[in-house]
Amino acid sequence: MNGDDLPERPGQDDLRQGAFSGEDEGRPVLSARGEGDQTYEAAVARVEEIIRRLDSGEASLNETLELVREGKGLIEHCARELQDVSGALEELRLEDLVARLDSEVSTQ
C-alpha cells in the first residue's frame, strides 16, 4: 500500500484549498511543493489559517509536520518580501536625498 491508497482525512481538502489550488482570487499562490509566486498578503493569510488549524488541536502528527513545514516556508517567503521592500524604500530615500542635495547645490 502506498500513500495514494490512504483515505483523505475529513476537512483536509478544505484546509489546503487556498494554498494548493494554484490560484487564490486571481492571484498566483504556491503549489504543494512551494513553487510559483505568491503575494505577501496571500502568504500571511495562509500562515493565519495554519495557525488556526494547529491551535485547534485537531491536526494529526503527520498533518502537523506538513503544516509546520509549509508555515516555515511561507514565513521565509514573507521575510524575503519584507527585505526586498525595505531595500527598495532605502533606495528611494537615497534617491530623494541625492535630488535634494543636487537642488541645494544648484541654488547656491
Secondary structure, DSSP 8 states (H G I E B T S, - for coil): --GGGS---TTHHHHHHHHHSSEETTEE---TTS-S---HHHHHHHHHHHHHHHHHT-S-HHHHHHHHHHHHHHHHHHHHHHHHHHHHHHHHHHHHHHHHHHHHHHH-
